[in-house]
Amino acid sequence: MSATAAKTNPLAQPQAATELQTEGIWRVVVLNDPVNLMSYVVMVFKKVFGFEEAKARKHMLEVHEQGRSVVWSGLRETAEAYLFTLHQWHLTAVLESDEAH
């Protein structure tokens, strides 16, 4: 976009910034909470992500010991769907942009 177009259309820059925010890689991060049992978290990871027992347990232990675990990364739309599903299972989870780290 030319500088002239940006001056004549004041909305051009914010739209471009918004588009960039939805692109790129996004992480689904599960955070530790004092409510859910470890066995429950393992079961949710297996059901939601299709993890094998060992992988689900590895991520659960990361959450338990480090306070967080990146359980999935990819396009924002899919990340938001996983986030919604984890919230439905009452897990504490957030999205992070890959650029945040």
Solvent accessible surface area in square Angstrom, and as a share of the most:
residue,aa,sasa,rsa
1,M,164,0.73
2,S,65,0.42
3,A,75,0.58
4,T,95,0.55
5,A,38,0.30
6,A,28,0.22
7,K,169,0.72
8,T,105,0.61
9,N,68,0.35
10,P,106,0.66
11,L,112,0.56
12,A,4,0.03
13,Q,119,0.53
14,P,74,0.47
15,Q,102,0.45
16,A,44,0.34
17,A,49,0.38
18,T,78,0.46
19,E,108,0.49
20,L,127,0.63
21,Q,112,0.50
22,T,73,0.43
23,E,110,0.49
24,G,43,0.41
25,I,81,0.41
26,W,29,0.10
27,R,43,0.16
28,V,0,0.00
29,V,0,0.00
30,V,2,0.01
31,L,51,0.25
32,N,75,0.38
33,D,30,0.16
34,P,139,0.87
35,V,120,0.69
36,N,33,0.17
37,L,131,0.65
38,M,89,0.40
39,S,81,0.52
40,Y,61,0.23
41,V,12,0.07
42,V,10,0.06
43,M,62,0.28
44,V,0,0.00
45,F,0,0.00
46,K,76,0.32
47,K,130,0.55
48,V,25,0.15
49,F,31,0.13
50,G,58,0.56
51,F,23,0.10
52,E,135,0.60
53,E,91,0.41
54,A,80,0.62
55,K,100,0.43
56,A,0,0.00
57,R,120,0.44
58,K,109,0.46
59,H,15,0.07
60,M,3,0.01
61,L,58,0.29
62,E,45,0.20
63,V,9,0.05
64,H,91,0.40
65,E,125,0.56
66,Q,133,0.59
67,G,28,0.27
68,R,81,0.29
69,S,3,0.02
70,V,58,0.33
71,V,9,0.05
72,W,64,0.22
73,S,59,0.38
74,G,13,0.12
75,L,123,0.61
76,R,67,0.24
77,E,146,0.65
78,T,58,0.33
79,A,0,0.00
80,E,73,0.33
81,A,59,0.46
82,Y,54,0.21
83,L,32,0.16
84,F,132,0.55
85,T,46,0.27
86,L,0,0.00
87,H,82,0.37
88,Q,107,0.47
89,W,77,0.27
90,H,144,0.64
91,L,6,0.03
92,T,60,0.35
93,A,6,0.04
94,V,58,0.33
95,L,37,0.18
96,E,26,0.12
97,S,31,0.20
98,D,56,0.29
99,E,162,0.73
100,A,68,0.53
101,H,144,0.64
